[in-house]
Amino acid sequence: MERQDWAAVDDHLARALLPADGVLEQVLEENRAAGLPPIDVSPLQGAFLTLLARITGARRVLEIGTLGGYSTIHLARGLGDGGRLVSLEFEPRHAEVARRNVERAGLTGVVDVRVGAALDTLPVLEREGAGPFDLVFIDADKGGYPQYLQWAVRLSRPGAVLVGDNVVRRGRLVDPAADDPGVRGVRTFLEAVGAHPRLTATALQTVGAKGWDGFAIALVD
């Protein structure tokens, strides 16, 4: 099968399983109009994040990498009563778009979008006592994944779930000629997850409208 077939299957699954959602459609349109890179999770992947938040009973969620807030909204919709989501975004312009989208979704009182380098913001969250978090979604610069993992574990409670997105990189993960910072970061991240004494983990490859990629998921012991 070719990529167009993967996308067609994604479309079929989305039509069968996902209700129409004008708010999320507007969010994607706002992101396009603002010139944000088209790297949001797919609708099916977003619905997976919502279900994951609900399945885990998450009330405190940390997202590293906001972009335009599409995944943020999915995660926030899965929160329990009184839940709170903190999302960290490096680019001020992206954060501005995300805040508008969060407001459009009626989630301003639930979502806290913070601007700055995550490795600067994460220690602030620790000092504030923002955790412990029940669910952490890592979807930012891949070179930073190993450091983000350390903080994710540090700020999570036992029983929390950690998800790292985009860990297959169109198969470049296993290409010895691929040596860019993103691929190196993902390789180190996966090795660290597998070796961490507090983590039980797996990873799944995915294909679809977003191409060939995958995510790692870990339980904090």
C-alpha atoms as one frame of an Amber mdcrd trajectory, in Angstrom:
protein
   0.000   0.000   0.000   1.087   3.564  -0.705   0.721   6.653   1.423  -2.458
   7.687  -0.412  -3.981   4.354   0.635  -3.036   4.980   4.267  -4.730   8.373
   4.092  -7.851   6.849   2.513  -8.077   4.317   5.325  -7.667   7.135   7.864
 -10.524   9.019   6.189 -12.745   5.931   6.280 -12.008   5.258   9.948 -12.589
   8.887  10.878 -15.939   8.973   9.071 -17.008   5.744  10.773 -15.836   6.534
  14.285 -15.525  10.278  14.840 -18.483  12.661  15.020 -18.284  15.873  13.038
 -16.610  18.571  15.118 -16.794  22.108  13.829 -14.547  23.461  16.570 -11.662
  21.139  15.736 -12.095  21.835  12.032 -11.883  25.571  12.761  -8.754  24.988
  14.846  -6.994  23.310  11.931  -8.121  26.076   9.596  -6.833  28.713  12.016
  -3.495  26.926  12.179  -3.254  26.848   8.373  -4.229  30.509   8.080  -1.578
  31.447  10.645   1.095  29.610   8.661   1.849  27.037  11.332   3.596  23.883
  10.108   1.047  21.131   9.299   2.352  18.717  11.919  -0.677  18.412  14.198
  -1.710  14.940  15.234  -4.359  13.434  12.956  -8.028  13.450  14.041  -7.807
   9.749  14.896  -4.635  10.296  16.908  -6.262  13.230  18.664  -9.244  11.075
  19.587  -6.780   8.512  20.932  -5.345  11.188  23.238  -8.820  12.089  24.471
  -9.585   8.443  25.199  -6.224   7.958  26.884  -6.911  10.866  29.223 -10.345
   9.443  30.028  -9.110   5.863  30.460  -6.400   6.960  32.880  -8.778   9.252
  34.779  -6.282  12.061  34.296  -6.891  15.295  36.175  -3.447  16.821  35.687
  -1.887  16.674  32.229   1.411  18.050  30.978   1.956  18.612  27.259   5.414
  19.483  25.966   4.867  21.092  22.564   1.625  23.005  21.960   1.848  24.167
  18.336  -1.640  25.531  17.590  -3.426  23.687  20.383  -5.094  20.906  18.374
  -3.701  18.078  20.504  -4.084  20.300  23.567  -7.826  20.509  23.046  -8.121
  16.775  22.546  -6.255  16.108  25.791  -8.204  18.731  27.721 -11.517  17.263
  26.590 -10.561  13.992  28.264  -9.892  15.513  31.671 -11.960  14.663  34.701
 -13.920  17.296  36.636 -11.658  20.017  37.937  -8.840  18.851  35.694  -6.019
  21.075  34.531  -3.656  20.917  31.561  -0.340  22.759  31.298   1.078  23.025
  27.783   4.569  24.309  27.022   5.358  26.075  23.744   8.663  27.584  22.626
   7.333  29.858  19.854   5.309  32.884  21.088   3.388  33.092  17.799   2.335
  29.460  18.057   1.235  30.001  21.649  -0.865  33.005  20.617  -2.683  30.900
  18.016  -3.107  28.079  20.522  -4.668  30.366  23.116  -7.203  31.617  20.574
  -8.042  28.046  19.658  -8.359  26.997  23.294 -10.730  29.905  23.859 -12.742
  28.880  20.804 -13.077  25.410  22.343 -14.314  26.868  25.636 -11.319  25.544
  27.568  -9.571  28.736  28.691 -10.236  27.921  32.338  -8.769  24.446  31.928
  -5.649  24.994  29.797  -2.558  26.974  30.776  -0.296  27.634  27.760   3.178
  28.744  28.828   5.770  30.252  26.510   9.480  29.560  26.633  12.018  26.798
  26.320  10.610  23.722  28.026  13.859  23.064  29.880  13.447  26.513  31.459
   9.735  26.119  32.167   9.776  22.596  33.622  11.809  23.588  36.712   9.318
  26.424  37.278   6.463  23.919  37.273   8.322  21.856  39.859   8.847  24.885
  42.104   5.184  25.804  41.762   4.069  22.311  42.721   2.117  22.019  39.466
   2.381  18.219  39.541   2.351  15.404  40.042   0.943  14.779  36.592  -1.221
  11.827  35.590  -0.447  11.993  31.872   2.424  13.560  29.937   2.400  13.999
  26.157   5.780  14.809  24.598   5.550  16.206  21.064   8.203  18.881  20.708
  11.705  19.131  19.228  12.991  15.570  19.022  16.520  16.503  20.021  15.176
  17.468  23.434  13.269  14.228  24.043  15.881  12.644  26.368  15.820  15.670
  28.686  12.040  15.961  28.492  11.787  12.316  29.529  13.795  12.973  32.688
  11.480  15.796  33.664   8.354  13.855  32.718   9.261  11.066  35.122  10.298
  13.528  37.797   6.985  15.397  37.622   4.718  12.327  37.374   3.022  10.231
  40.016   3.330   6.432  40.153   0.769   5.073  37.716   1.096   8.013  35.338
   1.279   7.460  31.592   3.911   9.046  29.354   3.518   9.274  25.572   6.294
  10.268  23.170   5.126  11.056  19.646   6.963  10.750  16.306   9.498   8.126
  17.354   9.741   6.205  14.054  10.563   9.193  11.815   9.493   7.541   8.527
  11.786   4.641   9.362  14.841   6.841   9.761  15.093   5.548  13.322  16.933
   2.480  11.984  18.735   4.132   9.074  22.465   4.223   9.933  22.907   7.131
   7.527  20.330   9.233   9.404  22.240  11.205  11.992  20.365  14.489  12.399
  19.589  15.788  15.915  15.974  14.641  15.744  16.801  11.034  14.942  19.633
  10.973  17.483  17.303  12.421  20.106  14.619   9.809  19.486  17.130   6.963
  19.588  18.515   8.181  22.916  14.992   8.736  24.235  13.905   5.189  23.414
  17.043   3.697  24.925  16.495   5.749  28.082  12.853   4.678  28.318  13.821
   1.027  27.959  16.554   1.279  30.589  14.664   3.408  33.117  13.965   1.503
  36.347  10.608   3.245  36.871   9.187   2.760  33.386   7.378  -0.130  31.714
   7.018   0.681  28.044   6.205  -0.283  24.495   6.062   1.454  21.119   3.727
   1.176  18.149   4.352   2.052  14.520   1.576   3.991  12.812   0.651   4.749
   9.219  -2.057   7.077   7.989  -2.655  10.604   6.808   0.463  11.671   8.714
   2.631   9.094   6.944   4.800   6.465   8.619   5.651   7.137  12.231   4.822
   5.860  15.696   4.659   6.604  19.389   6.140   5.235  22.597   3.969   4.792
  25.678   5.227   4.117  29.189   3.748   3.510  32.611   5.508   5.112  35.575
   6.021   2.556  38.358
